[in-house]
Amino acid sequence: MKLAIVGVGKLGLALLEGVTARGVIAPGDIGLLDANTARVQDLAARTGTRMIQASDLGSAQRVLVSLQPRVFPEVTEWLAQENTGYVSTMAGVSVNTLVRRLGTRRVVRVMPNLAATIGRSQTAITGPREAQEAGDLAFAHELFGAVGDVYDLPENLFNAFTGMSASGPGYAAVLAEGLADGGVRMGLPRPLANELAAKVLVASGELLQRRAHPGMLKDEVSSPGGTTIAGLEVLETAGVRGALMRTVVAATKRSAELGTDQED
């Protein structure tokens, strides 16, 4: 078994679909382990993978740990296996904590975001020298390259990456909802307002990737004395820019707190 996926939630399922669709790993070489056995049985039947038990992990070349950080200490007794490489998506769980709990330095820490479900994730990745030498880092690159873009980052930037990129879809959803509410306030039907707000964010993201700085797009849309600059004045008066900055700071701090919880 080339890969065991422990925790088959949204992210685990997205990765499973990505790697099989792109031929990174054959479905028959993937094992699935999750507390929701009925769901795993259904997924295994649909995807051609197989349902496994904790006792099967010793036969896996590598294990993807896609669990909530709070449950990690409870499962390490059976999760830790000899001669196995690990890839962890658990927010805030440091490389040192992974090494200590799993008893190996063949660990890779990654942080994707929900866009993995549509193949557009941004994933940060890091690991010690032993993981690189064993090919675990390259393996993780291939895995998450199947569901988006991968960035090598030093671990001291992981919490900031989590607070901005991994949590970012939630912030964007609030922005979209606010735009839609404004449209409804001014008479647009709710379904149309929701659709327009989503498409504005998608199109704006594409436009931003073609410009060297976000301010360039803002300036292009803002004609003298026009509608956009009038709206921007309200955003600045309300402190939206500063609120977004504080949002990332708060999420970054929470990511660090999750890691501290794991050090006990």
C-alpha positions in Angstrom: 0.0 0.0 0.0 1.6 3.2 -1.2 -0.7 5.6 0.9 -3.0 5.3 3.8 -5.3 8.3 4.4 -6.3 8.6 8.0 -9.2 11.0 8.3 -11.3 11.1 5.1 -13.2 14.4 5.5 -13.5 17.1 2.9 -9.7 17.5 2.5 -8.9 13.8 2.5 -11.6 13.2 -0.1 -10.4 16.1 -2.2 -6.9 14.7 -2.2 -8.1 11.2 -2.9 -10.0 12.4 -6.0 -7.1 14.6 -7.1 -4.3 12.0 -7.0 -6.5 9.3 -8.6 -7.8 11.5 -11.3 -4.2 12.6 -12.2 -2.8 9.1 -12.0 -0.4 10.0 -9.1 -1.4 6.9 -7.3 -3.5 4.0 -8.5 -6.7 3.6 -6.4 -5.8 0.1 -5.5 -2.7 1.4 -3.7 -4.6 3.6 -1.4 -6.2 2.6 1.9 -8.8 4.7 3.8 -9.3 4.8 7.6 -11.9 6.9 9.3 -14.2 6.7 12.3 -17.2 6.9 9.9 -16.9 3.4 8.6 -20.1 3.5 6.5 -18.8 6.5 4.6 -15.4 4.9 4.1 -17.1 1.7 2.8 -19.1 3.8 0.3 -16.0 5.8 -0.8 -13.9 2.6 -1.2 -16.6 1.0 -3.4 -17.0 4.2 -5.5 -13.3 4.9 -6.0 -11.7 1.5 -6.1 -9.6 2.1 -3.0 -9.9 -0.1 0.1 -11.1 0.3 3.6 -8.4 -0.5 6.2 -8.0 -0.9 9.9 -5.4 0.6 12.3 -3.6 -2.7 12.2 -3.0 -2.3 8.5 -1.0 0.9 8.8 2.3 -1.1 9.2 2.0 -2.1 5.5 1.7 1.5 4.3 4.7 3.2 2.8 3.3 6.6 3.8 0.4 7.8 5.9 -1.5 11.0 5.3 -2.8 12.3 8.7 -5.8 14.5 8.0 -7.4 14.7 11.5 -8.5 17.5 13.8 -5.4 18.5 16.0 -7.3 17.8 19.2 -7.7 14.1 18.5 -4.0 13.6 17.5 -2.7 12.7 21.0 -5.5 10.1 21.3 -4.5 8.1 18.2 -0.7 8.3 18.2 -0.3 4.9 20.0 -1.7 3.0 16.9 -0.8 5.7 14.3 3.0 5.5 15.0 4.6 2.8 12.8 8.2 1.9 12.0 9.7 2.6 8.5 6.8 4.8 7.5 6.7 8.3 6.2 4.0 10.7 7.4 2.3 13.7 5.9 0.3 15.9 8.2 -2.4 18.5 7.4 -3.2 19.2 11.1 -3.3 22.9 11.7 -0.8 24.1 14.3 0.9 20.8 14.8 4.6 21.4 14.4 7.3 19.2 12.9 8.8 18.7 16.4 5.5 17.6 17.8 5.0 15.2 14.9 8.5 13.8 15.4 8.0 13.4 19.2 4.5 11.7 19.0 5.2 9.5 15.9 8.7 8.5 16.9 10.3 9.3 13.5 11.8 12.2 11.6 10.2 11.1 8.4 7.4 13.7 8.8 6.2 16.4 6.4 3.9 19.2 7.6 1.6 20.6 5.0 -1.2 23.3 5.1 -3.7 23.3 2.2 -7.0 25.1 2.0 -10.5 24.2 1.1 -9.9 25.1 -2.6 -8.3 21.6 -2.8 -11.8 20.4 -3.3 -11.8 22.1 -6.7 -8.1 21.6 -7.6 -7.2 25.2 -6.7 -5.5 24.9 -3.3 -2.5 26.8 -2.0 -0.5 24.4 0.1 2.5 25.2 2.2 5.0 22.4 2.8 8.0 21.7 5.1 9.9 18.9 6.6 13.3 17.9 8.1 16.3 16.6 6.2 15.3 13.0 6.9 12.0 13.4 5.2 13.7 14.9 2.2 16.3 12.1 2.0 13.6 9.5 2.2 11.6 11.1 -0.6 8.7 12.0 1.7 8.9 15.7 0.8 8.9 15.0 -2.9 6.0 12.6 -2.4 4.0 15.3 -0.6 4.8 17.7 -3.4 3.3 15.3 -5.9 0.2 14.6 -3.7 -0.7 18.2 -3.2 0.4 19.3 -6.6 -2.6 17.2 -7.8 -5.0 19.6 -6.0 -3.4 23.0 -6.6 -0.1 25.0 -6.1 2.6 24.0 -3.6 4.9 26.4 -1.7 8.0 25.5 0.2 8.0 27.6 3.4 10.1 27.7 6.5 8.0 26.4 9.4 8.1 29.7 11.3 5.8 31.1 8.5 3.3 28.3 8.7 1.0 29.9 11.3 0.9 33.1 9.1 0.1 31.0 6.0 -2.7 29.3 8.0 -4.1 32.5 9.2 -4.1 34.1 5.7 -4.4 31.4 3.0 -5.9 28.4 4.7 -8.5 30.5 6.5 -8.9 32.9 3.6 -11.9 31.2 1.9 -13.9 32.0 5.1 -13.0 35.7 4.9 -13.8 35.8 1.2 -17.2 34.2 1.9 -18.0 37.0 4.4 -17.0 39.6 1.8 -19.2 38.0 -0.8 -22.1 37.8 1.6 -21.7 41.5 2.4 -21.6 42.5 -1.2 -24.8 40.4 -1.9 -26.5 41.9 1.1 -25.7 45.4 -0.3 -27.2 44.4 -3.6 -30.4 43.1 -2.0 -30.6 46.3 0.1 -30.6 48.2 -3.2 -33.3 46.0 -4.8 -31.5 43.1 -6.5 -33.1 39.7 -6.1 -31.2 37.5 -3.6 -30.3 34.7 -6.0 -28.9 37.2 -8.5 -27.0 39.2 -5.8 -25.4 36.0 -4.5 -24.4 34.9 -8.0 -22.9 38.3 -8.9 -21.0 38.5 -5.6 -19.4 35.1 -6.2 -18.5 36.0 -9.8 -17.0 39.3 -8.8 -14.6 37.6 -6.4 -13.7 34.9 -8.9 -13.1 37.4 -11.7 -11.2 39.8 -9.4 -8.9 37.0 -8.3 -8.1 36.3 -11.9 -7.5 40.0 -12.6 -5.3 40.3 -9.5 -3.0 37.5 -10.7 -2.2 39.6 -13.8 -1.1 42.6 -11.9 2.0 43.3 -9.8 0.1 44.8 -6.9 -3.6 44.8 -5.8 -3.6 48.6 -5.8 -3.2 48.6 -9.5 -6.6 46.9 -10.0 -8.2 49.2 -7.5 -6.9 52.3 -9.3 -8.0 50.9 -12.7 -11.6 50.6 -11.5 -11.7 54.0 -9.7 -12.5 56.8 -12.1 -12.4 60.4 -10.8 -15.5 61.2 -8.9 -17.1 57.9 -9.8 -19.0 55.2 -8.1 -16.0 53.0 -7.1 -14.1 55.7 -5.3 -17.3 56.7 -3.4 -17.6 53.1 -2.2 -13.9 52.8 -1.3 -14.2 55.9 0.9 -16.8 54.0 2.9 -14.5 51.0 3.2 -11.7 53.1 4.4 -13.9 55.0 6.9 -15.2 51.7 8.3 -11.6 50.5 8.7 -12.1 47.4 6.5 -8.5 47.2 5.5 -7.3 47.3 9.1 -10.0 44.8 10.1 -8.7 42.3 7.5 -5.2 42.7 8.8 -6.4 42.1 12.4 -8.3 39.1 11.1 -5.2 37.4 9.8 -3.3 38.3 13.0 -6.0 36.7 15.1 -6.1 33.5 13.0 -2.3 33.3 13.0 -2.3 33.5 16.8 -4.9 30.9 17.1 -2.9 28.5 14.8 0.0 29.0 17.2 -2.2 28.2 20.2 -3.3 25.0 18.6 0.4 24.0 18.3 1.0 24.9 21.9 -1.9 22.6 22.9 0.0 19.7 21.2 3.2 20.3 23.1 1.8 18.9 26.4 
